[in-house]
């Protein structure tokens, strides 16, 4: 089985060529995106805090 890091890298590489709207539409069509609010600018410290909350 491929490692999670490899799968993440493959996904990232594929998504690079897609518009944000295409990605959002794909998740919405699959029924796994319930919140389509726009994200605002977030500082690096806020991102680190969110990451630590998730992990």
N, C-alpha and C positions, 0 to 999 in steps of 0.2 A: 504494500500500500504506500502511496506517496505521503510524504510528511505534510503536516498542515502548512508549514512555511512555504513549501513548494506550491501547494494548491493556492495559497494566498497570492503568491507571486504570479502564477499563471492567470489568475482572475484579474489582478491589477494590470497586467500587460494587455489582456483582452479589452478591458474597460477603457484603457487609455484612448482608443480610437472612437469611443462612443460619446455622444452628447449626454449631459446630465439628465436631460428629459427622457432620453431613450432608456437609461438605466432605471430611473424612477418609474417609468411606464411599465417596464418589465416586471418589477417587483409588485406594482399595483395590480397588474393583470394576473399574477400568480397568487394574489390574495395575501401576500405577506408584508404589505406595507399599509398600515392603517393611518399613519401620521405623515402628511405631506407638507407640514409647515416648513418654511424656508429657514435655514440656519443663518444666524448673523455672524459677524466677525467674532472670533473667539481668541483670546490671548493664549500663549503657550502654557502659562501657569494654569489656566482654566482647563485646558485639554489634559494636562498631567493629572489634575484633580479628578476629572471624569474618568480617565483611564484607571486610576487607582481605585475608584469606586466600583468599576466594572470587574476588575481582577480582584 
